[in-house]
Amino acid sequence: MTDEEIEALDAPTTWSEVFDASVQAALRLTDAMCGESHALDEDLVVELRGHYDEIELAELILVAGQANLNNRAGNAAKHLLARDVERRDP
């Protein structure tokens, strides 16, 4: 990835200036999978199916899901296992 692409990841409003339509769709999928809702917008599903075959979609789902799991587990570990947090005996 270029520096411009890395910087653009933080600002979805600039994705169209930096990424092609297929990458934008993949990024929207990743955002949707990280949100509170487990449902995907039907328009996004149609768009993704237009850009990727079933194997590619499975790979996108697995990579985005693993990254999401790592982030959530890391956040929980940081809060629960941090040495500077006061510990209470049960």
C-alpha atoms as one frame of an Amber mdcrd trajectory, in Angstrom:
protein
   0.000   0.000   0.000   1.075   3.534  -0.621   1.267   6.152   2.111  -1.717
   7.872   0.485  -3.795   4.680   0.691  -2.852   4.098   4.325  -3.831   7.660
   5.224  -7.108   7.335   3.314  -8.176   4.334   5.411  -8.988   6.678   8.302
 -11.339   8.795   6.190 -14.067   6.859   4.345 -15.102  10.077   2.610 -11.813
   9.974   0.676 -11.933   6.319  -0.345 -13.365   7.138  -3.766 -10.391   9.402
  -4.476  -7.837   6.699  -3.678  -9.374   3.234  -4.152 -11.211   1.564  -7.014
 -14.813   0.394  -6.584 -13.914  -3.169  -5.588 -11.600  -2.045  -2.781 -14.159
   0.487  -1.572 -16.738  -2.300  -1.347 -14.307  -4.492   0.611 -13.605  -1.624
   3.009 -17.336  -1.060   3.521 -17.730  -4.781   4.248 -14.983  -4.550   6.856
 -16.654  -1.540   8.471 -20.019  -3.306   8.482 -18.545  -6.404  10.108 -17.023
  -4.312  12.888 -20.265  -2.519  13.708 -23.001  -3.361  16.147 -25.303  -4.833
  13.532 -24.763  -8.304  12.138 -26.819  -7.565   9.032 -25.212  -6.370   5.818
 -26.888  -3.809   3.609 -28.389  -5.597   0.597 -26.878  -3.033  -1.801 -23.425
  -3.806  -0.395 -24.032  -7.542  -0.814 -24.984  -7.038  -4.473 -21.969  -4.799
  -5.058 -19.551  -7.241  -3.426 -20.935 -10.134  -5.474 -20.346  -8.041  -8.590
 -16.661  -7.591  -7.759 -15.664 -10.862  -6.104 -16.315 -14.570  -6.584 -17.329
 -16.854  -3.698 -13.774 -17.815  -2.768 -12.654 -14.187  -2.713 -15.682 -13.231
  -0.608 -14.893 -16.017   1.851 -11.318 -14.754   2.117 -12.513 -11.174   2.694
 -14.905 -12.336   5.404 -12.239 -14.397   7.159  -9.535 -11.710   7.020 -11.893
  -8.956   8.196 -13.309 -11.206  10.893  -9.859 -12.193  12.164  -8.717  -8.567
  12.275 -11.880  -7.634  14.150 -11.367 -10.480  16.632  -7.744  -9.473  17.187
  -8.712  -5.856  17.839 -11.510  -6.733  20.251  -9.418  -9.322  22.098  -6.522
  -6.871  22.296  -8.765  -4.157  23.706 -10.197  -6.525  26.305  -6.729  -7.774
  27.270  -5.429  -4.228  27.590  -8.239  -3.370  30.001  -8.374  -6.622  31.932
  -4.711  -7.552  32.119  -2.989  -4.183  32.389  -0.590  -4.038  35.307  -1.462
  -0.445  36.163  -5.144  -1.268  36.752  -6.136  -1.727  40.376  -6.872  -5.382
  41.013  -9.470  -6.556  43.457  -9.518  -9.937  45.118 -12.829 -11.777  44.602
